[in-house]
Amino acid sequence: MQNAVNIHVNGEPRTWRSGASVAELLRELDIKIERVAVELNLEILDRAVFDQRLLQDGDRVEIMSFIGGGSS
């Protein structure tokens, strides 16, 4: 992969495209942006900045999905 960065996604090492945003990462992983929370290097990101936050070498990304349900 040309111009790549090494990141961790949910604890797993990955080589990813340099200059990609958090939103692009989620889209390429087929994850719906509106159904997750993202922590980047221990900072919980507002969805409004997913397109502006670019991934850098060494970043640690934690993606947490929301699961619906409740008690009866």
C-alpha positions as CSV (number, residue, x, y, z in Angstrom):
1,M,0.0,0.0,0.0
2,Q,1.6,3.3,-1.1
3,N,1.6,6.2,1.3
4,A,0.3,4.0,4.2
5,V,0.1,4.5,7.9
6,N,0.1,1.8,10.6
7,I,-2.9,2.1,13.0
8,H,-4.8,0.0,15.5
9,V,-8.5,-0.6,15.1
10,N,-10.2,-2.1,18.1
11,G,-6.8,-3.4,19.2
12,E,-5.9,-5.0,15.8
13,P,-2.9,-3.6,13.8
14,R,-3.8,-2.5,10.3
15,T,-2.0,-0.8,7.5
16,W,-4.3,2.0,6.1
17,R,-4.2,4.6,3.4
18,S,-2.4,7.8,4.5
19,G,-4.6,10.9,4.5
20,A,-7.8,8.9,5.1
21,S,-10.3,10.4,7.5
22,V,-12.1,8.6,10.3
23,A,-15.3,8.7,8.2
24,E,-13.5,7.1,5.2
25,L,-12.2,4.3,7.5
26,L,-15.8,3.6,8.7
27,R,-17.2,3.6,5.2
28,E,-14.5,1.3,3.9
29,L,-15.1,-1.0,6.8
30,D,-18.8,-0.9,5.9
31,I,-19.8,0.6,9.3
32,K,-22.7,3.0,9.5
33,I,-21.5,6.3,11.0
34,E,-24.8,7.0,12.7
35,R,-24.7,3.8,14.7
36,V,-21.2,4.0,16.3
37,A,-19.1,6.0,18.7
38,V,-15.4,6.5,17.8
39,E,-12.5,7.0,20.2
40,L,-9.3,8.2,18.6
41,N,-6.3,8.1,20.8
42,L,-8.4,8.1,24.0
43,E,-10.6,11.0,22.8
44,I,-14.2,10.4,22.0
45,L,-15.0,12.1,18.7
46,D,-18.1,14.1,17.8
47,R,-19.6,12.7,14.6
48,A,-19.4,16.2,13.1
49,V,-15.6,15.9,12.9
50,F,-15.3,12.3,11.4
51,D,-14.7,13.8,8.0
52,Q,-12.1,16.3,9.2
53,R,-10.0,14.0,11.5
54,L,-7.3,12.4,9.4
55,L,-5.6,9.2,10.5
56,Q,-2.0,9.3,11.3
57,D,0.7,6.7,11.8
58,G,0.4,5.1,15.3
59,D,-3.3,6.2,15.8
60,R,-5.5,4.0,18.0
61,V,-9.1,3.8,16.9
62,E,-11.8,2.2,19.0
63,I,-15.2,1.7,17.3
64,M,-18.1,1.0,19.6
65,S,-21.5,0.1,18.0
66,F,-24.8,0.7,19.6
67,I,-27.1,-2.2,20.2
68,G,-30.8,-1.6,20.6
69,G,-33.0,-3.4,23.1
70,G,-34.4,-3.0,26.5
71,S,-36.1,-4.8,29.3
72,S,-39.7,-5.9,29.3
